[in-house]
Amino acid sequence: MGYYYDNYLTDILPAPDGSGYYLLGTIKWGGSMFESGDILLMKINNAGEPVEQYPFSISGMDQTLSFCLTPENNLLISGAIEGETYNVHGIVLKTDLQGNIIWQNELFQSPKEGEIASLVVSADGNYVGGGSYKTAPGQIDAYLVKLNASTGAILWQRQYGGNYRDYCYNMIATPDGGYLMVGRQDTLAGAFAYIVKTNCMGLLTEPQADFTFTTDSTTLAATFYNQSQQVYPDSIDGGHFIWNFDDGTPPYQTKEPIPITHLYTQAGTYYVTLYAITCTDTSVFQTIVKPQSGWGTAVGIQTALNSPPVEGLGVVVYPNPAQNTLQITTPFFEGGQRGGVFTLYSLTGQIVLQTPFVSTSSTNNVGAANTAGAATQTVSVANLPAGVYFYTVSAAGGDSDNGNYNGGGMVLARGKVAVVR
């Protein structure tokens, strides 16, 4: 490398224009009480000959670990710097391809110590770095930090680990928008391989949807109180909520977990649903609400959307996951003929498929087949995108005030179904 006595390279990237490669390394030398060194960015041509060398002198002993190319063809460099106090700090540099520093950010200021081992571009165009840092004497935690692409300012930072030493050696961005770290975890029993998977916020938690409600005794109005946990709507990359009041009004999306009052236009039974969404994780909570004139306080009962069919009604939705078709098997009811509806909803509560069916003891509709005591309806899902959907199977007619009815039809079953390709 043409410098002094203790030089090494740690990473390599192809030049965006195909003219060669960028190499990243460290150049070190002595000559004083303290070891000194610089970060080195070097370019070689396709024959392996050095073309350019760009040293960066930050503070005392500077060393580098890895770098990556940004979408605008700049370089993001990670490493560590050590001053005369012997404290090691993480550093992230953003440079252009000619070695000009656009910004730099020194992390873990004294008395903390640490380093950034790996960097990636996040789904929103900002940057996330993974590494390790000393949180207390004898204790080291794995670490993630998100940086603003324009300024290098910290957007959020997280730490992971137990009571001893936990290291992140490398990390990647995953297709779901989260991050996956690998490294080592030291314990009293020895060292173990260490793997951490987070969501897009660098968190290990999943959202938990929940709400309560009160009613107005003089109107068909209900006020809903969002009790959801682990959504973090006020944070950078935080989640949001979607309300579905089951009365034909559009789903309501908000980042505010504040009380919401909804006015119903007619009495009936409504399955009010709250979706709590953080990154790609979705939690669903649903409660039955029965507005009626002078209704007083209704009783809410949780009905998980992935619950089994209503006991004793014998509805089967098969297969799950489905590829091209679903089969809905429903029982015959007293009186012979019984119409019904199969409805499929997206995760935001929008109807994506709805088809009627008829169960009779003597007549089959198109796509249906009868067996003893039951009828099977085949529904095509071949045109739907792959994903998870909610479904309801409702029978036509009946008393609309017994808690298992929806819009005058008995809800025979509700649940989730996956469509795969």
Residue pairs with C-beta under 8 A, 6 or more apart in sequence:
1 7
1 9
1 25
1 27
1 40
1 42
1 53
2 50
2 53
3 27
3 29
3 40
3 55
4 27
4 28
4 29
5 28
5 29
5 30
6 27
6 28
6 29
6 37
7 25
7 26
7 27
7 28
7 40
8 25
8 26
9 23
9 24
9 25
9 42
10 24
10 25
10 26
10 64
10 65
10 66
11 23
11 24
11 64
11 65
11 66
11 67
12 21
12 22
12 23
12 24
13 21
13 22
13 24
13 67
13 68
13 69
13 75
14 21
14 22
15 21
15 22
15 43
15 97
16 69
16 73
16 97
19 45
19 46
20 43
20 44
20 45
20 46
20 51
21 43
21 44
21 46
22 41
22 42
22 43
22 67
22 75
22 97
23 40
23 41
23 42
23 43
23 44
24 39
24 40
24 41
24 42
24 64
24 66
24 67
24 77
25 39
25 40
25 42
25 64
26 37
26 38
26 39
26 40
26 62
26 63
26 64
26 79
27 37
27 38
27 40
27 55
28 35
28 36
28 37
28 61
28 63
29 36
29 37
30 36
34 60
34 61
34 84
35 61
36 60
36 61
37 60
37 61
37 62
37 63
38 55
38 56
38 57
38 58
38 62
39 55
39 56
39 58
39 62
39 63
39 64
39 77
39 79
39 93
40 53
40 54
40 55
40 56
40 64
41 53
41 54
41 55
41 56
41 67
41 75
41 77
41 95
41 99
42 50
42 52
42 53
42 54
43 50
43 51
43 52
43 53
43 97
44 50
44 51
45 51
52 98
52 99
54 95
54 98
54 99
56 62
56 77
56 93
56 95
56 99
56 101
58 81
58 91
58 104
58 106
59 81
59 82
59 83
59 106
60 81
60 82
60 83
60 84
61 81
61 82
61 83
62 79
62 80
62 81
62 82
62 91
63 79
63 80
63 81
63 82
64 77
64 78
64 79
65 78
65 79
65 80
65 115
65 116
65 117
65 118
66 77
66 78
66 117
66 118
66 119
67 75
67 76
67 77
67 78
67 119
68 75
68 76
68 119
68 120
68 121
69 75
69 76
70 76
70 94
70 121
70 127
70 149
71 121
71 125
73 97
74 94
74 95
74 96
74 97
74 102
75 93
75 94
75 95
75 96
75 97
76 92
76 93
76 94
76 119
76 121
76 127
77 92
77 93
77 94
77 95
77 119
78 90
78 91
78 92
78 115
78 116
78 117
78 118
78 119
78 129
78 131
79 90
79 91
79 93
79 115
79 116
80 88
80 89
80 90
80 91
80 114
80 115
80 116
81 88
81 89
81 91
81 106
82 88
82 89
83 89
85 110
87 110
87 111
87 112
87 113
88 108
88 113
88 114
88 115
89 106
89 107
89 108
89 109
89 110
89 112
89 113
89 114
89 115
90 106
90 107
90 108
90 114
90 115
90 116
90 129
90 131
90 133
91 104
91 105
91 106
91 107
91 116
92 104
92 105
92 107
92 116
92 119
92 127
92 129
92 147
92 152
93 101
93 103
93 104
94 101
94 102
94 103
94 104
94 152
95 101
95 102
96 102
103 151
103 152
104 152
105 147
105 152
105 153
105 154
107 114
107 116
107 133
107 145
107 154
108 114
108 133
108 134
112 133
112 134
112 135
113 133
113 134
114 131
114 132
114 133
114 134
114 140
114 143
115 131
115 132
115 133
116 129
116 130
116 131
116 145
117 130
117 131
117 132
117 168
117 169
117 170
117 171
118 129
118 130
118 131
118 168
118 169
118 170
118 171
118 172
119 127
119 128
119 129
119 130
120 127
120 128
120 129
120 171
120 172
120 173
120 179
121 127
121 128
121 173
122 128
122 146
122 173
122 177
122 200
123 173
123 177
123 200
124 237
125 149
126 146
126 147
126 148
126 149
126 155
127 146
127 147
127 149
128 144
128 145
128 146
128 147
128 171
128 173
128 179
128 202
129 144
129 145
129 147
130 142
130 143
130 144
130 168
130 170
130 171
130 179
130 181
131 142
131 143
131 145
131 168
132 140
132 141
132 142
132 143
132 166
132 167
132 168
132 183
133 140
133 141
133 143
133 159
134 140
135 141
135 159
138 164
138 165
139 161
139 163
139 164
139 165
140 161
140 164
140 165
140 166
140 167
141 159
141 160
141 161
141 166
142 159
142 160
142 161
142 166
142 167
142 168
142 181
142 183
142 194
142 196
143 157
143 158
143 159
143 160
143 168
144 157
144 158
144 159
144 160
144 168
144 171
144 179
144 181
144 198
144 202
145 154
145 156
145 157
145 158
146 154
146 155
146 156
146 157
146 202
146 236
146 237
147 153
147 154
147 155
148 154
148 155
155 236
155 237
156 201
156 202
156 235
156 236
156 237
157 202
158 198
158 202
158 203
160 166
160 168
160 181
160 196
160 204
161 185
162 185
162 187
164 185
164 186
164 187
164 188
165 184
165 185
165 186
166 183
166 184
166 185
166 186
166 194
167 183
167 184
167 185
167 186
167 194
168 181
168 182
168 183
168 194
168 196
169 182
169 183
169 184
170 181
170 182
170 183
171 179
171 180
171 181
171 182
172 179
172 180
173 179
174 180
174 197
176 199
176 200
176 279
176 280
177 199
177 200
177 279
177 280
178 197
178 198
178 199
178 200
178 279
178 280
179 197
179 198
179 200
179 202
180 195
180 196
180 197
180 198
181 194
181 195
181 196
181 197
181 198
182 193
182 194
182 195
183 194
184 191
184 192
184 193
184 194
185 191
185 192
185 193
185 194
196 204
197 204
198 204
199 205
199 206
199 278
199 279
199 280
199 281
200 237
200 279
200 280
201 232
201 235
201 236
201 237
201 238
201 278
201 279
203 230
203 232
203 278
205 230
206 230
206 278
206 281
206 283
207 228
207 229
207 230
207 231
207 239
207 276
207 277
207 278
207 281
207 282
207 283
208 228
208 229
208 230
208 276
208 283
209 228
209 241
209 274
209 275
209 276
209 283
209 284
209 285
210 226
210 227
210 228
210 229
210 274
210 276
210 285
211 224
211 225
211 226
211 227
211 228
211 274
211 285
211 287
212 224
212 225
212 227
212 300
213 222
213 223
213 224
213 225
213 272
213 287
213 289
213 298
213 300
214 222
214 223
214 225
214 297
215 221
215 222
215 223
215 289
215 291
215 295
215 296
215 297
215 298
216 222
216 223
217 294
217 295
217 296
217 297
218 294
219 263
220 263
220 264
220 265
220 266
220 267
220 291
220 292
220 293
220 295
221 261
221 262
221 263
221 264
221 291
222 261
222 262
222 264
222 272
222 289
222 291
222 298
223 259
223 260
223 261
223 262
224 243
224 259
224 260
224 261
224 262
224 272
224 274
225 259
226 241
226 257
226 258
226 259
226 260
226 274
228 241
228 257
228 274
228 276
228 283
228 285
230 278
231 238
231 239
231 240
231 241
231 257
231 276
231 277
231 278
232 238
232 239
232 278
233 239
233 240
233 241
233 255
233 256
233 257
234 255
237 279
238 255
238 278
239 255
239 276
239 277
239 278
239 279
240 253
240 254
240 255
240 277
241 253
241 254
241 255
241 256
241 257
241 274
241 275
241 276
241 277
242 251
242 252
242 253
242 274
242 275
242 277
242 348
242 349
243 251
243 252
243 253
243 254
243 260
243 262
243 272
243 273
243 274
243 275
244 251
244 252
244 272
244 273
244 274
244 275
244 348
244 349
245 252
245 262
245 264
245 270
245 272
246 270
246 271
246 272
246 273
246 406
247 264
247 265
247 268
247 270
249 262
251 348
251 349
251 350
252 260
253 348
254 260
264 270
264 291
266 291
267 290
267 291
267 292
267 293
267 295
268 290
268 291
268 400
268 407
268 408
269 288
269 289
269 290
269 400
269 401
269 403
269 405
269 406
269 407
270 288
270 289
270 290
270 291
270 406
271 286
271 287
271 288
271 289
271 303
271 406
271 411
271 414
272 286
272 287
272 288
272 289
273 284
273 285
273 286
273 305
273 349
274 284
274 285
274 286
275 282
275 283
275 284
275 347
275 348
275 349
276 282
276 283
276 284
276 285
277 283
282 347
284 304
284 305
284 390
285 302
286 302
286 303
286 304
286 305
287 300
287 301
287 302
287 303
288 298
288 300
288 301
288 303
288 403
289 298
289 300
290 298
290 401
290 403
291 298
301 403
303 414
305 390
305 414
305 415
305 416
306 415
306 416
307 414
307 415
308 415
309 315
309 316
309 393
309 412
309 413
309 415
310 404
310 411
310 412
310 413
313 331
313 412
313 413
314 329
314 330
314 331
314 374
315 328
315 329
315 330
315 331
315 393
315 412
315 413
316 327
316 328
316 329
317 326
317 327
317 328
317 329
317 391
317 393
317 413
317 415
317 417
318 326
318 327
318 329
319 326
319 327
320 326
320 417
320 418
321 417
321 418
321 419
321 420
322 381
322 417
322 418
322 419
322 420
323 381
323 382
323 419
323 420
323 421
324 380
324 381
324 382
325 378
325 379
325 380
325 381
325 382
326 342
326 378
326 379
326 381
326 417
327 376
327 377
327 378
327 379
328 342
328 357
328 376
328 377
328 379
328 393
329 374
329 375
329 376
329 377
330 338
330 340
330 357
330 359
330 374
330 375
330 377
330 393
330 395
330 412
331 359
331 373
331 374
332 338
332 359
332 360
332 361
332 373
332 374
332 375
333 359
333 395
336 360
336 361
336 362
337 358
337 359
337 360
337 361
337 363
338 358
338 359
338 360
338 395
338 396
338 397
339 356
339 357
339 358
339 359
339 395
339 396
339 397
340 356
340 357
340 358
340 359
340 393
340 394
340 395
340 396
340 409
340 412
341 354
341 355
341 356
341 357
341 392
341 393
341 394
341 396
341 409
342 353
342 354
342 355
342 356
342 357
342 377
342 379
342 391
342 392
342 393
343 351
343 353
343 354
343 391
343 392
343 393
343 394
344 351
344 352
344 353
344 354
344 381
344 384
344 389
344 390
344 391
344 417
345 351
345 352
345 389
345 390
345 391
345 392
346 352
346 387
346 389
346 390
347 387
347 388
347 389
347 390
349 390
352 384
352 389
353 379
353 381
353 384
355 377
355 379
357 365
357 367
357 368
357 375
357 377
358 365
358 368
358 375
359 368
359 370
359 374
359 375
360 370
360 375
361 370
364 370
364 375
365 377
367 377
367 378
367 379
368 375
368 376
368 377
368 378
369 375
369 376
369 378
370 376
381 419
384 419
385 419
386 419
386 420
386 421
387 418
387 419
388 416
388 417
388 418
388 419
389 416
389 417
389 418
389 419
390 414
390 415
390 416
390 417
391 413
391 414
391 415
391 416
391 417
392 406
392 411
392 413
392 414
393 411
393 412
393 413
393 414
394 406
394 407
394 409
394 410
394 411
394 412
395 409
395 410
395 412
396 408
396 409
397 408
397 409
397 410
398 405
398 408
398 409
398 410
399 405
400 407
400 408
400 409
404 410
404 411
405 411
